[in-house]
Structures are given as structure tokens and as C-alpha cells.
Amino acid sequence: MAFMFIHLLQFRFGATEDYLVRPPPYLIYFSGILKLQLFWTDDQSIPTVPVRDIYKLEYDRFTSGPLFPQFWAVYYIVSTLIFVVHGCLGWIKLVEQRLNIPKGHHGRVKIIGYLIFVALGAIYVSFPAYCLSIDGLACGGTCTGLKNLNNQTFETGGDYQGCLCPNFQ
């Protein structure tokens, strides 16, 4: 319960900066599916719309903390692992007592449930783990020889290519 309270305070009600995107006409940009460009278009005839920059909020939160720089990333990973264990233990009770599944299928159903909880846990842990793995590269920071990606939007001509080099300014 404490995790949910902290999560809501930090992300749902957290202060975010606006990020300008051009929403596609049908809310999915079908031409961008192969490029993983699903929720914005580069069509200049569509006006930009401000949205909450959740990525920057998460990045800023997971790379700062009260006790040490990546405190919240560690907190979220530990909380997620506790959730996965809780889910797996609860799944055992559901399969054996509440779901009325024939006993011959219990083993397979338990394994499927474990796989689902582990997959969900891996998804939730992936971004905080990424923030733990990087060493000081600020969100949108510049690499040597590359242009600064801070405040890049369609309006300012951003090319949205990430900065992957370890040498940054």
C-alpha cells in the first residue's frame, strides 16, 4: 500500500514538463508501425499538442533520491520483486483453492501464472534498471560531436536519435 501511495504521488501527481507532439488522425500512426512511431506523426499540417513528458519525469525520479543518487530506482526494483513474489504465492492459492481447475492441470497453470508475473516484473523493472546501468548521462545530454537533444520537438526540428556514447558534455 505504501508503494502505491508513493507511486501515485511521484508519477500520477508529479510535476511534469510539456512535450509537443503531433497526434495522428486515428490516434495510431499506421505508417509508423515498422519504425515504432505509433503515437505521433511528422505531418506538418497537424498542429502540435502539449502532453506530459512522463519519460523525463521517470528518468529524473530514478536518477535522484534522498539517500543516494539512484535511491528511487532501487526502491522500485525491490518493490517490484516483492510484488512478483506476492503474485506467485497468491497464484498458488488461486489455482489450488478458488479456480476449480482439474488437479491434472495445476502444474501447467501454475507455470503459466509464474511466467506472467515474471514477465510483468521484468517490464516494470526494465526502466529503473536502465537508469541504474547508465553513468551520469543526463536525459537529452549531448555526446561529443553530436547535437544537443534537449527540448527537441517536431516544431524545433528534432531528429529524435538517441545519444549512446559515454563521452558527453
C-alpha positions as a Markdown table, in Angstrom:
| # | Residue | x | y | z |
|---|---|---|---|---|
| 1 | Met | 0.0 | 0.0 | 0.0 |
| 2 | Ala | 2.9 | 2.4 | 0.8 |
| 3 | Phe | 4.3 | 1.6 | -2.6 |
| 4 | Met | 1.1 | 2.6 | -4.4 |
| 5 | Phe | 0.8 | 5.8 | -2.4 |
| 6 | Ile | 4.4 | 6.8 | -3.2 |
| 7 | His | 3.9 | 5.8 | -6.8 |
| 8 | Leu | 0.8 | 7.9 | -7.2 |
| 9 | Leu | 2.5 | 10.9 | -5.6 |
| 10 | Gln | 5.6 | 10.7 | -7.7 |
| 11 | Phe | 4.1 | 9.9 | -11.1 |
| 12 | Arg | 0.4 | 10.5 | -11.4 |
| 13 | Phe | 0.5 | 13.8 | -9.5 |
| 14 | Gly | 4.2 | 14.6 | -10.2 |
| 15 | Ala | 5.1 | 17.9 | -11.8 |
| 16 | Thr | 5.9 | 17.3 | -15.5 |
| 17 | Glu | 7.1 | 19.5 | -18.3 |
| 18 | Asp | 5.1 | 19.8 | -21.5 |
| 19 | Tyr | 6.3 | 17.9 | -24.6 |
| 20 | Leu | 4.9 | 18.9 | -28.0 |
| 21 | Val | 3.7 | 16.1 | -30.3 |
| 22 | Arg | 1.6 | 15.9 | -33.5 |
| 23 | Pro | -1.1 | 13.3 | -32.8 |
| 24 | Pro | -2.1 | 11.1 | -35.8 |
| 25 | Pro | -5.7 | 11.4 | -37.1 |
| 26 | Tyr | -6.8 | 8.0 | -35.8 |
| 27 | Leu | -4.7 | 8.1 | -32.6 |
| 28 | Ile | -2.4 | 5.4 | -34.1 |
| 29 | Tyr | 0.1 | 6.3 | -36.9 |
| 30 | Phe | -0.2 | 3.2 | -39.0 |
| 31 | Ser | 2.6 | 4.2 | -41.4 |
| 32 | Gly | 5.0 | 4.4 | -38.5 |
| 33 | Ile | 4.3 | 0.9 | -37.1 |
| 34 | Leu | 7.5 | -0.5 | -38.5 |
| 35 | Lys | 9.5 | 2.4 | -37.1 |
| 36 | Leu | 7.8 | 2.1 | -33.7 |
| 37 | Gln | 6.4 | 5.6 | -34.2 |
| 38 | Leu | 2.9 | 4.8 | -33.2 |
| 39 | Phe | 1.6 | 7.8 | -31.3 |
| 40 | Trp | 2.9 | 10.8 | -33.3 |
| 41 | Thr | 3.2 | 11.9 | -36.9 |
| 42 | Asp | 5.7 | 14.2 | -38.6 |
| 43 | Asp | 2.9 | 15.6 | -40.8 |
| 44 | Gln | 3.5 | 19.4 | -40.6 |
| 45 | Ser | -0.2 | 20.1 | -41.3 |
| 46 | Ile | -1.2 | 18.7 | -37.9 |
| 47 | Pro | -0.8 | 21.2 | -35.1 |
| 48 | Thr | 1.3 | 20.3 | -32.1 |
| 49 | Val | -0.4 | 19.4 | -28.8 |
| 50 | Pro | 1.3 | 19.6 | -25.4 |
| 51 | Val | 1.5 | 16.3 | -23.5 |
| 52 | Arg | 3.0 | 15.3 | -20.1 |
| 53 | Asp | 6.7 | 14.2 | -20.6 |
| 54 | Ile | 6.4 | 11.1 | -18.5 |
| 55 | Tyr | 9.7 | 9.7 | -19.7 |
| 56 | Lys | 11.6 | 12.7 | -18.4 |
| 57 | Leu | 9.7 | 12.6 | -15.1 |
| 58 | Glu | 10.6 | 8.9 | -14.7 |
| 59 | Tyr | 14.2 | 9.5 | -15.7 |
| 60 | Asp | 14.6 | 12.4 | -13.3 |
| 61 | Arg | 13.0 | 10.4 | -10.4 |
| 62 | Phe | 15.0 | 7.3 | -10.9 |
| 63 | Thr | 18.4 | 9.1 | -11.1 |
| 64 | Ser | 17.9 | 11.1 | -7.9 |
| 65 | Gly | 17.0 | 10.3 | -4.3 |
| 66 | Pro | 17.1 | 11.3 | -0.7 |
| 67 | Leu | 19.9 | 8.9 | 0.5 |
| 68 | Phe | 21.9 | 8.3 | -2.7 |
| 69 | Pro | 21.5 | 9.3 | -6.3 |
| 70 | Gln | 19.6 | 6.3 | -7.6 |
| 71 | Phe | 17.6 | 5.6 | -4.4 |
| 72 | Trp | 14.2 | 5.5 | -6.1 |
| 73 | Ala | 15.3 | 3.1 | -8.9 |
| 74 | Val | 16.5 | 0.6 | -6.2 |
| 75 | Tyr | 13.2 | 1.2 | -4.3 |
| 76 | Tyr | 11.1 | 0.5 | -7.3 |
| 77 | Ile | 13.1 | -2.6 | -8.2 |
| 78 | Val | 12.8 | -4.1 | -4.7 |
| 79 | Ser | 9.1 | -3.2 | -4.5 |
| 80 | Thr | 8.5 | -4.9 | -7.9 |
| 81 | Leu | 10.3 | -8.0 | -6.8 |
| 82 | Ile | 8.2 | -8.1 | -3.6 |
| 83 | Phe | 5.1 | -7.7 | -5.9 |
| 84 | Val | 6.2 | -10.6 | -8.1 |
| 85 | Val | 6.8 | -12.9 | -5.1 |
| 86 | His | 3.4 | -11.9 | -3.7 |
| 87 | Gly | 1.7 | -12.6 | -7.0 |
| 88 | Cys | 3.3 | -16.0 | -7.4 |
| 89 | Leu | 2.4 | -17.1 | -3.9 |
| 90 | Gly | -1.2 | -15.8 | -4.4 |
| 91 | Trp | -1.4 | -17.6 | -7.7 |
| 92 | Ile | -0.7 | -20.9 | -6.0 |
| 93 | Lys | -3.6 | -20.3 | -3.6 |
| 94 | Leu | -5.9 | -19.3 | -6.5 |
| 95 | Val | -5.1 | -22.4 | -8.6 |
| 96 | Glu | -5.4 | -24.8 | -5.7 |
| 97 | Gln | -8.4 | -23.4 | -3.9 |
| 98 | Arg | -10.5 | -21.0 | -6.0 |
| 99 | Leu | -10.3 | -21.5 | -9.7 |
| 100 | Asn | -11.8 | -25.0 | -9.8 |
| 101 | Ile | -9.1 | -26.2 | -12.2 |
| 102 | Pro | -8.8 | -30.0 | -12.5 |
| 103 | Lys | -5.8 | -31.3 | -10.4 |
| 104 | Gly | -4.1 | -32.7 | -13.5 |
| 105 | His | -3.7 | -29.2 | -14.9 |
| 106 | His | -2.5 | -27.4 | -11.7 |
| 107 | Gly | 1.2 | -27.7 | -12.5 |
| 108 | Arg | 0.9 | -26.2 | -16.0 |
| 109 | Val | -1.5 | -23.5 | -14.9 |
| 110 | Lys | 1.0 | -22.5 | -12.1 |
| 111 | Ile | 3.8 | -22.3 | -14.5 |
| 112 | Ile | 1.8 | -20.1 | -16.9 |
| 113 | Gly | 0.9 | -17.8 | -13.9 |
| 114 | Tyr | 4.6 | -17.7 | -12.8 |
| 115 | Leu | 5.6 | -16.7 | -16.4 |
| 116 | Ile | 3.0 | -13.9 | -16.5 |
| 117 | Phe | 4.2 | -12.5 | -13.1 |
| 118 | Val | 7.9 | -12.7 | -14.1 |
| 119 | Ala | 7.2 | -11.0 | -17.4 |
| 120 | Leu | 5.2 | -8.2 | -15.8 |
| 121 | Gly | 8.0 | -7.8 | -13.2 |
| 122 | Ala | 10.7 | -7.7 | -15.9 |
| 123 | Ile | 8.7 | -5.0 | -17.7 |
| 124 | Tyr | 8.3 | -2.9 | -14.6 |
| 125 | Val | 12.0 | -3.3 | -13.6 |
| 126 | Ser | 13.4 | -2.6 | -17.0 |
| 127 | Phe | 13.4 | 1.3 | -16.9 |
| 128 | Pro | 14.7 | 1.6 | -13.3 |
| 129 | Ala | 17.4 | -1.0 | -14.1 |
| 130 | Tyr | 18.3 | 1.1 | -17.2 |
| 131 | Cys | 18.6 | 4.2 | -15.0 |
| 132 | Leu | 20.9 | 2.2 | -12.7 |
| 133 | Ser | 23.1 | 1.0 | -15.6 |
| 134 | Ile | 23.9 | 4.4 | -17.1 |
| 135 | Asp | 26.6 | 6.5 | -15.6 |
| 136 | Gly | 25.7 | 10.2 | -15.4 |
| 137 | Leu | 24.3 | 10.8 | -19.0 |
| 138 | Ala | 21.5 | 13.3 | -18.4 |
| 139 | Cys | 18.3 | 12.9 | -20.3 |
| 140 | Gly | 18.9 | 14.5 | -23.7 |
| 141 | Gly | 22.5 | 15.3 | -22.9 |
| 142 | Thr | 25.0 | 15.8 | -25.7 |
| 143 | Cys | 27.6 | 13.4 | -26.8 |
| 144 | Thr | 30.9 | 14.6 | -28.2 |
| 145 | Gly | 30.3 | 15.5 | -31.9 |
| 146 | Leu | 26.5 | 15.2 | -31.7 |
| 147 | Lys | 23.9 | 17.9 | -31.3 |
| 148 | Asn | 22.1 | 18.6 | -28.1 |
| 149 | Leu | 18.7 | 16.8 | -28.0 |
| 150 | Asn | 17.3 | 18.8 | -25.1 |
| 151 | Asn | 14.0 | 20.4 | -25.9 |
| 152 | Gln | 13.8 | 18.8 | -29.4 |
| 153 | Thr | 10.3 | 18.7 | -30.7 |
| 154 | Phe | 8.8 | 18.5 | -34.2 |
| 155 | Glu | 8.4 | 22.2 | -34.1 |
| 156 | Thr | 12.1 | 22.8 | -33.5 |
| 157 | Gly | 13.2 | 20.1 | -36.0 |
| 158 | Gly | 14.3 | 17.4 | -33.6 |
| 159 | Asp | 15.6 | 14.2 | -35.2 |
| 160 | Tyr | 14.9 | 12.0 | -32.1 |
| 161 | Gln | 18.1 | 10.0 | -32.4 |
| 162 | Gly | 19.4 | 9.0 | -29.0 |
| 163 | Cys | 22.9 | 9.7 | -27.7 |
| 164 | Leu | 24.6 | 6.4 | -26.8 |
| 165 | Cys | 28.2 | 7.4 | -26.4 |
| 166 | Pro | 29.8 | 7.5 | -22.9 |
| 167 | Asn | 31.6 | 10.8 | -23.6 |
| 168 | Phe | 29.2 | 13.6 | -23.1 |
| 169 | Gln | 29.4 | 17.3 | -22.4 |
